[in-house]
Amino acid sequence: QRNSREENAQIKQGVTPERFKENPNVGRQKDRQARWTKKNNQSRYGYQNHITADVRHKMVRNYAVTPAHVHDSISSMAIDYWPISR
């Protein structure tokens, strides 16, 4: 089932729509953090994974997962601010 335009606007503002509160099963089937983006004339929905790697030792140094609409330049800053817990 699809969200109404009003529900989509509420989700983008970070508010849970009333229908999701009234019927918890509807809310469980929705991913409210994933977003649409367009890259190379292809629409994509979901998330992006970003990693920094140590080329010399072939090890992943850090990573971040962001919604698909976040620009790559912002996500590189996210990697620096949210280090992997060790």
Residue, then its C-alpha position, 0 to 999 in steps of 0.5 A: q500500500r502507498n502513503s498519501r501525499e500528506e503522510n509522505a510530507q509528515i515522514k519527511q519532517g520526521v513525524t509519524p503519521e496517525r495511521f501508523k500509530e493507529n495500526p502498528n502493523v502498517g508502521r512495521q512495513k514502512d522504512r521511514q528513513a530510506r529516501w529516493t535519489k536520482k543518479n545517472n538518470q536512474s532512480r534509486y530508493g534506500y541507503q548508501n554505504h560509505i567506507t574508508a579503506d587503508v590501501r596498504h593493509k587492505m583493511v576497512r578503516n571506517y564506514a557510514v550508512t546514510p539515506a540515499h539522498v545524502h550527497d557523497s561529500i556530506s557522507s565523507m564527513a559522517i565517516d569522520y564523526w562516527p567512528i567504528s566502536r572498537 
